[in-house]
Amino acid sequence: MIGTDEAMIKRKSTVLYDENWHKGVIGIVASRLIENYYRPTIVLTLSDGKVTGSGRSVKGFDLYEAIYECREHLIQFGGHKFAAGLTMMPEKVQDFSDAFEKIVAERITPEQQIPEIEIDAEISLDEINPKFYSIIQQMAPFGPGNMKPVFLSKHLRDSKWSKLLKEEHIKFSIKRVQKGDTIDGIGFGLGYKYNMVKDDFFDICYQIEENEWNDKVSLQMMVKDVRISDV
């Protein structure tokens, strides 16, 4: 919806509505859209005759305050600086979308529009194992205020099995020096950095997830970004 609409691409905010979307996943979708477009985002669906939505923000921008300024179009709303929920009548969706875009465009700063990844710790790939993942899971549930940890690993080398998927994504296969094996990862939307992975030593930042395939469970990295190593 965003990628095929030039006007929407140029907006400072994202407001999307479809009456058939499942209410239980719109918050997750809003978070994913922020990862791709990095701007205050609200996803709306129809529930019991009313439009209900979930919003997520970018670092430093007060989402709740922006929604408050659009309250004349809403039945109710609540939340905090980084996440919020709201309800309105279907006929108010466009008015709210226009008002929200106006407020965001007026208040968001250039710095708040630059994606920034916060690193929680630098670790070696050799430290990734089921016990380490189990410790991470003890910190769940994850969400605003308790985000899943992001790790940095440096000076890595491709195992020669990393590949490009659909010209857009990277399927990583990275050597682990001490263990002498490889660990897999997926980097959605990072296809344009594929040459870095194939030709140079590189650094990555990532989250750790469980991957189940053919009844086999393994750990993989959800890679958020990659860069050429300094050394």
Phi, psi and omega per residue, in radians:
M1 nan -0.701 3.137
I2 -1.328 -0.811 -3.031
G3 -1.141 -0.397 -3.125
T4 -1.726 0.067 -3.103
D5 -2.122 1.835 -3.068
E6 -1.058 -0.681 3.131
A7 -1.113 -0.690 -3.131
M8 -1.213 -0.618 3.117
I9 -1.057 -0.626 -3.060
K10 -1.457 -0.127 -3.105
R11 -1.198 2.780 3.052
K12 -1.566 -0.203 3.130
S13 -2.334 2.921 3.042
T14 -2.186 2.187 2.981
V15 -2.290 2.007 -3.115
L16 -2.123 2.456 -3.118
Y17 -2.405 2.314 2.982
D18 -2.604 2.175 -3.044
E19 -1.177 -0.257 -3.089
N20 -1.682 -0.082 3.129
W21 -1.200 2.598 -3.120
H22 -1.382 2.254 -3.082
K23 -1.028 -0.540 -3.045
G24 -1.286 -0.226 -3.063
V25 -2.018 -0.059 -3.026
I26 -1.147 -0.522 3.076
G27 -1.157 -0.715 3.099
I28 -1.122 -0.727 3.126
V29 -1.092 -0.732 3.116
A30 -1.040 -0.728 3.108
S31 -1.116 -0.719 3.125
R32 -1.156 -0.661 3.117
L33 -1.133 -0.620 3.084
I34 -1.098 -0.682 3.122
E35 -1.078 -0.612 -3.083
N36 -1.507 -0.657 -3.016
Y37 -2.037 -0.281 3.065
Y38 0.846 1.226 3.037
R39 -2.801 2.728 3.141
P40 -0.907 2.297 -2.943
T41 -2.340 2.385 3.056
I42 -2.302 2.260 3.114
V43 -2.020 2.282 -3.007
L44 -2.127 2.580 3.034
T45 -2.535 2.989 -3.116
L46 -1.688 2.318 3.141
S47 -2.543 2.035 3.126
D48 0.956 0.728 3.060
G49 1.442 -0.056 3.125
K50 -2.119 2.726 3.093
V51 -1.603 2.162 3.127
T52 -2.077 2.570 -3.043
G53 -2.509 2.886 3.088
S54 -2.313 2.322 -3.088
G55 -2.101 2.626 3.052
R56 -2.351 2.664 -3.078
S57 -2.121 3.041 3.050
V58 -1.764 2.883 -3.074
K59 -1.025 2.217 3.037
G60 1.605 -0.238 -3.114
F61 -1.760 2.228 -3.072
D62 -1.441 1.709 -3.114
L63 -1.145 -0.751 -3.105
Y64 -1.043 -0.753 -3.125
E65 -1.124 -0.675 3.127
A66 -1.147 -0.732 3.100
I67 -1.158 -0.679 3.106
Y68 -0.987 -0.679 -3.138
E69 -1.190 -0.284 3.124
C70 -1.836 0.290 -2.978
R71 -1.078 -0.411 -3.131
E72 -1.092 -0.345 -3.129
H73 -1.688 -0.004 -2.998
L74 -1.964 2.673 2.997
I75 -1.493 -0.783 3.081
Q76 -2.771 2.828 3.107
F77 -2.818 2.837 3.116
G78 -2.963 2.888 3.124
G79 2.509 -2.607 -3.127
H80 -2.602 -2.887 -2.986
K81 -1.046 -0.610 -2.996
F82 -1.848 -0.289 -3.113
A83 -2.634 2.564 -3.104
A84 -2.714 2.795 3.008
G85 -2.154 2.673 -3.090
L86 -2.702 2.754 -3.134
T87 -2.401 2.443 3.124
M88 -2.640 2.974 3.025
M89 -1.426 2.637 -3.096
P90 -0.953 -0.639 -3.100
E91 -1.252 -0.128 -3.118
K92 -1.718 -0.050 -3.042
V93 -1.044 -0.843 -3.100
Q94 -1.170 -0.720 3.112
D95 -1.075 -0.745 3.111
F96 -1.119 -0.785 -3.116
S97 -1.018 -0.770 -3.141
D98 -1.153 -0.754 -3.126
A99 -1.162 -0.720 -3.140
F100 -1.126 -0.751 3.108
E101 -1.068 -0.713 -3.135
K102 -1.097 -0.784 -3.131
I103 -1.144 -0.798 -3.129
V104 -1.093 -0.793 -3.120
A105 -1.063 -0.593 -3.135
E106 -1.311 -0.558 -2.926
R107 -1.882 -0.453 -3.072
I108 -1.268 2.418 -3.117
T109 -1.637 2.791 3.089
P110 -0.992 -0.657 -3.130
E111 -1.133 -0.600 -3.130
Q112 -1.284 -0.161 3.138
Q113 -1.704 0.021 3.130
I114 -1.718 2.065 -3.141
P115 -1.018 2.417 3.141
E116 -2.379 2.242 3.139
I117 -1.827 2.144 3.116
E118 -1.596 2.183 -3.126
I119 -1.654 2.259 3.141
D120 -1.535 -0.591 -3.126
A121 -2.875 2.611 3.005
E122 -1.702 2.217 -3.128
I123 -2.353 2.904 3.010
S124 -1.564 2.566 3.082
L125 -1.054 -0.446 3.136
D126 -1.171 -0.307 3.141
E127 -1.419 -0.203 -3.102
I128 -1.398 2.002 3.124
N129 -2.688 2.977 -3.096
P130 -0.987 -0.653 3.139
K131 -1.124 -0.759 3.124
F132 -1.102 -0.742 3.118
Y133 -1.114 -0.667 3.120
S134 -1.089 -0.675 3.099
I135 -1.119 -0.740 3.106
I136 -1.043 -0.748 -3.089
Q137 -1.167 -0.357 3.071
Q138 -1.188 -0.278 3.116
M139 -1.517 -0.137 -3.120
A140 -1.182 2.814 0.085
P141 -1.376 2.628 -3.112
F142 -1.761 2.617 3.138
G143 2.964 -2.967 3.127
P144 -0.939 2.257 -3.084
G145 1.607 -0.317 3.082
N146 -2.619 1.180 -3.072
M147 -1.309 2.634 3.091
K148 -1.057 2.341 -3.047
P149 -1.076 2.524 3.104
V150 -1.960 2.249 -3.081
F151 -1.948 2.690 3.082
L152 -2.068 2.301 3.002
S153 -2.251 2.367 -2.996
K154 -1.993 2.815 3.004
H155 0.938 0.971 -3.103
L156 -1.715 2.867 -3.124
R157 -2.383 2.386 3.078
D158 -1.111 2.499 3.102
S159 -1.405 -0.002 -3.041
K160 1.457 0.041 3.128
W161 -1.916 0.003 3.043
S162 -1.138 2.588 -3.098
K163 -2.605 2.839 3.132
L164 -1.614 2.308 3.127
L165 -1.930 2.120 3.092
K166 0.945 0.472 3.121
E167 1.119 0.137 -3.051
E168 -2.155 -0.560 -2.991
H169 -2.112 2.724 3.096
I170 -1.950 2.223 2.958
K171 -1.658 1.855 -3.055
F172 -1.458 2.500 2.926
S173 -2.428 1.860 -2.934
I174 -2.059 2.417 3.128
K175 -1.183 2.449 2.969
R176 -1.929 2.015 -2.950
V177 -1.073 -0.940 -3.038
Q178 -1.267 -0.725 -3.094
K179 -1.370 -0.357 3.112
G180 1.267 0.286 3.107
D181 -2.110 -2.821 3.112
T182 -2.214 2.787 3.023
I183 -2.265 2.469 -3.077
D184 -1.671 2.792 3.070
G185 -2.746 2.887 3.082
I186 -2.296 2.323 3.115
G187 -2.120 1.687 -3.110
F188 -1.241 2.289 3.101
G189 1.318 0.170 -3.103
L190 -1.778 0.229 -3.091
G191 -0.968 -0.534 -3.126
Y192 -1.213 -0.174 3.101
K193 -1.827 0.233 -3.056
Y194 -1.022 -0.685 -3.121
N195 -1.090 -0.546 3.078
M196 -1.052 -0.744 -3.077
V197 -1.209 -0.680 -3.059
K198 -1.410 -0.482 -2.942
D199 -1.948 -0.256 -2.986
D200 -2.382 2.914 2.828
F201 -1.250 2.473 -3.050
F202 -2.473 2.825 3.031
D203 -1.951 2.599 3.061
I204 -2.359 2.642 2.936
C205 -2.067 2.502 -2.915
Y206 -2.847 2.854 2.911
Q207 -1.931 2.759 -3.102
I208 -1.835 2.275 -3.125
E209 -2.292 2.799 2.975
E210 -1.557 2.427 3.109
N211 -2.157 2.178 3.132
E212 -1.929 2.165 -3.115
W213 -2.539 2.146 -3.116
N214 0.958 0.794 3.116
D215 1.144 0.227 3.090
K216 -1.956 2.247 -3.119
V217 -1.823 2.251 3.107
S218 -2.449 2.900 3.099
L219 -1.645 2.444 3.066
Q220 -2.430 2.835 3.132
M221 -1.713 2.286 2.964
M222 -1.622 1.689 -2.975
V223 -1.376 2.211 -3.119
K224 -1.655 -0.510 3.090
D225 -2.874 2.816 3.121
V226 -2.469 2.540 3.100
R227 -2.532 2.792 3.078
I228 -1.253 2.376 -3.126
S229 -1.141 2.578 3.092
D230 -1.273 -0.509 -3.086
V231 -2.088 nan nan
